[in-house]
Amino acid sequence: MIDWQAIDTVLLDMDGTLLDLHYDNFFWTQHLPRRYADIHGGDPSHISEDLLNRIMAEKGSLNWYCLDYWSEQLKVDIVALKREVAHLIAPHPSTKAFLSALNDSHCNIWLVTNAHRGSLDLKLEYTDLGQHITKMVSSHEFGKPKEDPAFWQQLQQRWHFNPERTLLVDDTTSVLDSAAAFGIRHLLTLRQPDSKQALRDTLPYPAVLSFAEILPITPPSN
């Protein structure tokens, strides 16, 4: 599925790719509505529907991912509320072995996420991702989400990489679409970003359930 000899750089998404998306889905659909009701009053079931509509209206934009934006809009401290359920933050079972194999390989490894810095810092506090990946990029640094092909242009201008010899692993189809439009050749997605939800069977890109499916990493032949 992956021709490792044709790859020099691996760009890795975080939420839903390296980390189980259950934490984020639980926070936005269950914990936040309950805590919003505690803080501001109201019926949590009605609040949940309203919040979902407001959040979905921003899908694909940088606001969708921006904790500062939602803290201001909802008049709550989103980072503090996310910390209340931080015990749910967890990598996918095959993530550690995959990152270890990448560390031992010829590839450059970058974390490229849409996560706001507040969310990224929280995930780094509760996982060992920082021990495996030294270069980390949040789309908020560029003012454009990964869904926008201009993000990839700015990323390449700041840190050069060859799109023809780059692999992007991401659980979001619209992100993979924009990366493909930019010219990133090798694309991979996940069949189960959220361990509590069903497997995704109809996907437009090659997909794995476990990173073990793309190991070992074969170095380029001399």
C-alpha positions in Angstrom: 0.0 0.0 0.0 2.9 2.4 0.8 6.1 2.5 -1.2 8.4 3.7 1.5 11.3 3.9 -0.9 9.4 6.7 -2.7 8.9 8.8 0.5 11.2 11.2 2.3 8.7 13.2 4.4 5.7 12.0 6.5 3.1 14.5 7.5 0.9 13.2 10.3 -2.4 14.6 11.5 -3.2 14.3 15.2 -6.8 14.0 16.1 -8.5 10.9 14.6 -5.1 9.8 13.1 -2.5 9.4 15.8 -5.1 10.0 18.6 -8.5 8.5 19.1 -11.1 11.0 18.0 -13.5 9.8 20.7 -12.1 12.4 23.2 -12.9 15.3 20.9 -16.3 13.9 19.8 -17.3 13.3 23.4 -16.2 16.7 24.5 -18.1 18.7 21.8 -21.3 16.6 21.7 -21.7 15.6 25.4 -19.4 17.3 27.9 -19.6 20.8 26.5 -23.4 21.0 26.3 -23.7 19.7 29.9 -21.1 22.2 31.2 -22.6 25.0 29.2 -25.9 24.3 30.8 -24.2 24.3 34.3 -22.7 27.7 33.6 -25.4 29.5 31.7 -28.5 27.5 32.4 -30.9 25.8 30.0 -31.9 22.3 28.9 -28.7 20.4 27.9 -30.6 18.5 25.1 -31.7 21.8 23.5 -28.3 23.3 24.1 -26.6 20.3 22.4 -28.7 20.8 19.2 -28.0 24.5 19.1 -24.3 24.1 19.7 -24.0 21.4 17.0 -25.7 23.7 14.5 -23.4 26.6 15.4 -20.3 24.4 15.2 -21.3 22.8 11.9 -21.9 26.2 10.4 -18.1 26.8 10.8 -17.0 23.4 9.4 -14.0 23.6 7.2 -13.0 27.1 8.4 -10.3 27.9 10.9 -13.0 29.0 13.4 -14.1 25.3 13.5 -10.9 24.5 15.2 -10.2 27.7 17.1 -10.7 27.4 20.9 -10.3 31.1 21.3 -13.2 31.7 18.9 -15.5 29.2 20.7 -14.5 30.5 24.1 -15.6 34.0 23.0 -18.7 32.9 21.2 -19.9 30.6 24.1 -18.6 32.7 27.0 -16.8 29.7 28.5 -13.2 28.6 29.0 -13.0 25.9 26.4 -9.4 24.8 27.3 -10.4 24.5 31.0 -13.5 22.4 30.1 -11.4 20.2 27.8 -9.0 19.5 30.6 -11.9 18.2 32.7 -12.2 15.2 30.5 -8.5 15.0 29.5 -8.3 11.4 30.9 -10.1 10.4 27.7 -7.1 11.5 25.5 -5.5 8.4 24.1 -3.5 7.3 21.1 -4.7 4.6 18.8 -3.3 1.2 19.8 -0.9 1.1 16.8 0.4 4.7 17.1 3.4 4.1 19.3 4.8 1.3 17.2 4.3 3.3 14.0 6.0 6.4 15.5 8.9 4.2 16.7 9.3 2.7 13.3 9.3 6.2 11.7 11.9 7.4 14.2 14.1 4.6 13.2 13.6 5.2 9.5 15.0 7.5 6.8 11.9 9.7 6.9 11.4 13.2 8.2 8.4 13.2 10.5 6.2 16.3 11.0 2.9 16.7 13.0 0.6 18.9 10.9 -2.6 19.6 12.7 -5.6 21.9 12.6 -5.7 21.8 16.4 -5.5 25.1 18.2 -2.4 25.5 20.3 -4.4 25.1 23.5 -5.6 21.8 22.3 -2.3 20.7 21.0 -0.5 21.6 24.2 -3.1 19.6 26.2 -2.7 16.5 23.9 1.1 16.7 24.3 0.8 16.9 28.1 -1.3 13.7 28.1 0.5 11.7 25.5 4.1 11.0 24.5 3.8 12.4 21.0 6.4 15.0 21.8 9.0 12.3 22.4 8.6 11.0 18.8 7.9 14.2 16.8 10.0 17.3 17.1 8.5 19.4 14.2 4.9 20.3 15.0 2.8 22.7 12.9 -0.6 24.1 13.7 -2.6 25.6 10.8 -3.4 28.5 13.1 0.2 29.7 12.5 -0.7 30.3 8.9 -4.2 31.6 9.4 -5.7 28.9 7.1 -6.9 25.4 7.8 -5.5 22.3 6.1 -8.7 22.2 4.0 -7.3 25.2 2.1 -4.6 24.4 -0.5 -2.9 27.7 0.4 -2.0 26.1 3.7 0.2 23.6 2.0 1.8 26.3 -0.1 2.7 28.3 3.0 3.9 25.1 4.7 6.3 24.3 1.9 7.6 27.9 1.7 8.4 27.8 5.4 9.9 24.3 5.5 10.7 22.8 2.2 9.5 19.4 1.2 9.0 17.6 -2.0 5.2 16.9 -2.5 6.1 14.0 -4.9 8.0 12.3 -2.1 5.7 13.1 0.8 3.1 11.0 2.6 0.1 12.6 4.4 -1.8 10.6 6.8 -5.1 12.3 7.8 -8.6 11.2 8.8 -10.4 14.0 7.0 -11.3 13.6 3.3 -11.5 17.4 2.6 -7.9 17.8 4.0 -6.7 15.0 1.8 -8.5 16.6 -1.2 -6.7 19.9 -0.6 -3.3 18.1 -0.2 -3.9 16.2 -3.4 -4.8 19.4 -5.2 -1.5 20.9 -4.0 0.4 17.9 -5.3 1.1 15.7 -2.4 1.4 12.3 -4.0 1.0 9.8 -1.2 -2.2 9.9 0.8 -3.6 7.6 3.5 -6.6 7.8 5.8 -8.0 5.8 8.7 -10.9 3.5 8.7 -11.9 4.2 12.4 -10.8 7.6 13.6 -13.2 7.3 16.6 -12.9 3.9 18.4 -16.5 4.2 19.6 -17.9 4.6 16.1 -18.3 2.2 13.2 -15.6 1.4 10.7 -15.6 3.6 7.6 -15.8 1.3 4.6 -16.4 3.6 1.6 -13.4 6.0 1.4 -11.9 7.8 -1.6 -8.3 7.2 -0.4 -6.3 4.1 0.7 -7.2 3.4 4.3 -5.9 1.3 7.2 -7.5 0.2 10.5 -4.0 -0.3 12.1 -0.7 1.2 11.2 0.7 -2.3 11.5 -0.7 -2.7 7.9 1.9 -0.4 6.5 4.9 -1.7 8.5 7.8 -2.4 8.2 9.3 0.8 6.7 11.7 -0.2 3.9 14.6 2.2 3.4 15.5 3.4 -0.1 17.9 1.1 -1.9 21.3 2.6 -2.6 
